[in-house]
Amino acid sequence: MNSLSRKIQGRFQRLIGSRAPAPTVQRDDPNAPRRTSAQWAAQRVGSPVVLIDPDGWDRTDWTYSYFVERISEREYDRRLGASTIRVKM
């Protein structure tokens, strides 16, 4: 390891701390139920969330991505979180 690499690694360690856990990738459970986004939204009747701009879904073919593609509830929540929403008061 050259001195530049050690210097960068030292700065990185100071930023994140020497005992920072390694990042883990959370994967969907392959046995989790899969539904369309429209079905997940309908299941949450009375939810105060209104989807304004579907940034989390495929914008080139939004109708397929929202009404046909079957995804897990975790993926639905991830996509909803990446979208512009409004919360009804």
C-alpha positions in Angstrom: 0.0 0.0 0.0 1.5 3.3 -1.0 1.5 6.4 1.2 -1.4 8.1 -0.6 -3.5 5.0 -0.1 -2.7 4.9 3.6 -3.5 8.6 3.9 -6.9 8.2 2.2 -7.7 5.1 4.3 -6.7 7.0 7.4 -9.0 9.9 6.6 -11.8 7.5 5.7 -11.4 5.7 9.0 -11.6 9.0 10.9 -14.8 9.9 9.0 -16.6 6.7 9.7 -14.9 5.5 12.8 -12.7 2.5 13.1 -15.4 0.2 14.3 -18.1 1.0 11.7 -19.9 -2.1 10.6 -19.7 -3.2 7.0 -22.7 -2.1 5.0 -25.1 -4.9 4.3 -27.4 -5.2 1.4 -31.0 -6.0 2.3 -32.6 -8.3 -0.1 -36.2 -9.1 -0.5 -37.4 -12.3 1.0 -38.0 -14.6 -2.0 -41.0 -16.1 -0.2 -42.6 -12.6 0.5 -46.0 -12.1 -1.1 -45.8 -10.2 -4.4 -48.6 -7.9 -5.6 -48.8 -5.0 -8.0 -48.2 -1.5 -6.6 -51.9 -0.7 -7.1 -52.8 -3.7 -5.0 -50.4 -2.6 -2.2 -51.9 0.9 -2.3 -55.5 -0.5 -2.2 -54.6 -2.6 0.8 -53.7 0.6 2.7 -57.1 2.1 2.5 -57.3 5.2 4.7 -53.6 5.9 4.4 -52.8 9.6 4.5 -50.3 9.3 1.7 -51.1 10.6 -1.8 -48.6 9.8 -4.7 -47.8 13.0 -6.5 -44.8 12.1 -8.7 -43.9 8.4 -9.1 -40.1 8.9 -9.1 -39.6 5.4 -7.5 -41.3 3.6 -10.4 -40.1 3.1 -13.9 -41.1 6.4 -15.5 -40.7 5.2 -19.1 -43.5 2.7 -18.6 -45.2 3.8 -15.5 -48.5 1.9 -16.2 -46.7 -1.4 -16.4 -44.5 -0.7 -13.4 -47.4 0.4 -11.2 -50.3 -1.8 -12.4 -48.7 -5.0 -13.8 -45.3 -5.6 -12.2 -45.5 -7.8 -9.1 -43.3 -6.6 -6.2 -42.9 -7.2 -2.5 -44.2 -4.8 0.1 -40.6 -3.9 1.0 -40.0 -2.9 -2.6 -43.3 -1.0 -2.7 -42.3 1.0 0.4 -38.8 1.7 -1.1 -40.4 3.0 -4.3 -42.9 5.1 -2.4 -40.1 6.6 -0.3 -38.2 7.6 -3.5 -41.3 9.3 -4.9 -42.9 12.7 -4.3 -45.8 12.2 -1.9 -48.2 14.4 0.0 -49.6 13.5 3.4 -53.2 14.3 4.0 -53.9 16.1 7.2 
